[in-house]
Amino acid sequence: MPNLDSLVGKYIDYRIPPGGTLTAAETARMMQGSKGMLRGKSQMVTARVYDAANSAASTGVTNFRFLEYGQGAITNCRMDQPVLTGPLSGCWCFTYLRGAQKRVAHVGTLVSPTSPESIFVKTSWKARIAAHQGDASQRITQVKGNNAAQIMGDAETHVLFQQIGGSPYDINVCAYFVNDQAWSILVCKEGGKTRIVKVKPMPLVDWARAQQLAVFG
């Protein structure tokens, strides 16, 4: 998905997994080691691109790594190619370095910023950033992030819902990262495919500033 502007109005044959509730095994796994960090929740994707929902002939392919959303968990993956996150509303996503490796994290808050799950996952993220500062291979640095849903804005999703109807869960905002750039992406399900409706550049806020904002801190 390297050129987002060229994909606006196009369809890809990848249905974005909603993510959400963790299994008992996943909950147990994220409580081991760095609490709150749930690994193994990304996958490599090669998706065909179409000009119309009912088109039988693709016009190209797009490659990305998909990072799932987990309620009350920090899902994360390496940024070895562009990264598309799962749906979000109040969640923040961050890019960062772990040692020399560029990575992306989806800090999976839930419903309210003051819910127990939200407090746990944000506290876990802060603790992980503070940990291992004496170990150059493990410490986290250059943390930057934002909330893609806030960047896109409620008005955009409301207009789209009026246009396509159906379940509101057919409309999602995701975040997309490549190198040092990020975007908020508005998508909807249509004809068994995912339509890329709109994209907006998403400026990344450094960690010191993010902690001062009520929506995250």
C-alpha positions in Angstrom: 0.0 0.0 0.0 2.8 2.4 -0.8 0.9 5.2 -2.7 -2.3 5.8 -0.6 -3.7 8.6 -2.8 -3.7 6.2 -5.8 -5.8 3.7 -3.7 -8.6 6.1 -2.6 -11.8 4.8 -4.1 -10.2 1.4 -4.9 -11.1 -2.0 -3.4 -8.8 -4.6 -1.9 -9.6 -8.2 -1.4 -8.7 -8.2 2.2 -11.3 -8.1 4.9 -9.8 -6.3 7.9 -10.1 -8.4 11.1 -11.9 -6.5 13.8 -9.8 -8.0 16.6 -11.0 -7.3 20.1 -11.6 -9.8 23.0 -8.6 -11.8 23.9 -8.7 -15.6 24.5 -7.7 -16.9 28.0 -4.4 -18.1 26.5 -3.7 -14.7 25.1 -4.5 -12.9 28.3 -2.2 -15.3 30.2 0.6 -14.8 27.6 0.4 -11.0 27.9 0.8 -11.1 31.6 4.2 -12.9 31.3 7.4 -11.0 30.7 6.6 -7.3 29.8 3.0 -7.1 31.1 0.5 -6.0 28.6 2.6 -6.8 25.6 0.9 -9.3 23.3 3.2 -10.6 20.6 2.4 -12.7 17.5 -0.6 -10.6 16.4 0.6 -9.5 13.0 0.5 -11.1 9.6 2.0 -10.4 6.1 -0.7 -9.6 3.5 -0.6 -9.5 -0.3 -4.0 -8.1 -1.4 -5.2 -7.6 -5.0 -6.5 -4.2 -5.9 -9.8 -3.6 -7.9 -11.4 -0.5 -9.4 -14.9 -1.7 -8.5 -16.4 -3.9 -5.8 -17.8 -6.4 -8.4 -14.8 -6.3 -10.7 -13.3 -9.7 -11.6 -10.0 -8.4 -12.9 -7.5 -6.8 -10.5 -5.4 -3.8 -11.5 -2.5 -4.6 -9.2 -1.5 -5.8 -5.7 -0.6 -4.1 -2.5 1.7 -5.5 0.3 1.6 -4.7 4.0 1.9 -6.1 7.4 -1.4 -6.2 9.3 -1.3 -5.5 13.1 -4.4 -6.7 15.0 -6.2 -4.9 17.7 -6.5 -6.5 21.2 -8.7 -5.1 23.9 -6.6 -4.1 26.9 -3.4 -5.3 25.2 -0.4 -3.8 23.4 -0.1 -5.5 20.1 3.2 -4.8 18.2 5.2 -5.8 15.2 8.3 -4.9 13.3 8.1 -2.3 10.5 9.9 -4.4 7.9 7.3 -3.1 5.4 4.3 -0.8 5.6 2.0 -1.5 8.6 -1.8 -1.3 8.6 -3.4 -1.5 12.0 -6.7 -3.0 13.0 -9.8 -0.8 13.7 -9.5 1.9 16.4 -11.5 4.6 17.9 -9.9 5.9 21.1 -6.6 3.9 20.7 -3.2 5.4 20.1 -0.7 3.8 17.8 3.1 4.4 18.1 6.2 4.0 16.1 9.4 3.4 18.0 12.8 1.8 18.0 13.6 -1.3 20.1 17.3 -1.3 20.0 17.9 -0.6 16.3 14.7 -2.2 15.1 11.8 0.0 13.9 8.4 -1.2 15.3 4.7 -0.2 15.6 2.5 -0.7 18.7 -1.3 -0.5 18.9 -2.1 0.4 22.5 -5.6 -1.2 22.8 -7.7 0.9 25.1 -11.3 0.0 25.6 -14.5 2.1 25.6 -13.5 4.7 28.2 -10.0 6.2 28.9 -10.7 5.6 32.6 -11.9 2.0 32.3 -9.7 -0.6 34.1 -8.6 -2.1 30.7 -7.6 1.3 29.4 -5.7 2.3 32.5 -3.9 -1.1 32.5 -2.8 -1.0 28.9 -1.6 2.6 29.1 0.3 2.0 32.4 1.8 -1.1 30.8 3.0 0.9 27.8 4.6 3.6 30.0 6.3 0.9 32.0 7.7 -0.9 28.9 9.1 2.4 27.6 10.8 3.0 31.0 12.2 -0.5 31.2 15.6 -1.8 30.0 17.1 1.7 29.5 20.5 0.3 30.3 20.3 -2.4 27.6 20.9 -0.9 24.2 19.4 -3.9 22.4 16.1 -3.8 24.4 15.4 -0.2 25.3 12.6 1.7 23.6 13.5 5.1 22.1 12.1 7.6 19.5 8.5 6.9 20.5 6.0 8.9 18.4 2.2 8.4 17.9 -1.3 9.6 17.5 -5.0 8.6 17.4 -6.0 7.9 13.8 -9.8 8.1 14.6 -9.3 11.6 16.0 -7.4 12.7 12.9 -10.1 11.4 10.6 -12.9 12.9 12.7 -16.4 11.8 13.5 -18.0 13.8 10.7 -16.3 11.6 8.0 -17.6 8.4 9.4 -21.1 9.8 9.9 -21.3 10.9 6.3 -20.1 7.5 5.1 -22.6 5.7 7.3 -25.4 7.8 5.7 -24.1 6.8 2.2 -23.8 3.1 2.7 -26.1 2.2 5.6 -25.7 -1.2 7.1 -23.9 -1.9 10.3 -21.6 0.7 11.8 -19.1 -2.1 12.1 -18.8 -2.1 8.3 -17.0 1.3 8.7 -13.6 1.5 10.3 -10.7 3.9 10.8 -7.3 2.3 10.7 -3.7 3.7 11.0 -1.0 3.1 8.3 2.7 3.6 8.8 5.6 3.5 6.4 9.1 4.8 7.3 8.6 8.0 9.3 5.2 8.8 7.9 1.7 7.9 9.0 -1.9 8.2 7.8 -5.4 7.8 9.1 -7.5 5.6 6.7 -11.3 5.4 6.5 -12.5 2.1 5.0 -15.8 0.2 4.6 -16.8 -3.3 3.6 -18.5 -3.5 0.2 -19.1 -6.5 -2.0 -16.9 -8.8 -0.1 -14.0 -6.4 -0.4 -12.6 -3.4 1.6 -13.0 0.0 0.0 -10.5 2.7 0.8 -12.7 5.7 1.2 -10.4 8.5 2.4 -6.9 9.0 3.8 -5.5 11.9 5.9 -1.9 12.5 6.9 -1.4 11.8 10.6 1.4 13.9 12.2 3.2 11.9 14.9 3.5 13.4 18.4 6.6 12.6 20.4 6.2 10.7 23.6 6.9 13.6 26.0 4.0 15.5 24.4 1.7 12.5 24.2 1.9 12.1 28.0 0.7 15.6 28.5 -2.5 15.1 26.5 -5.6 14.1 28.4 -6.7 11.7 25.6 -3.7 9.5 26.3 -2.1 10.5 29.5 
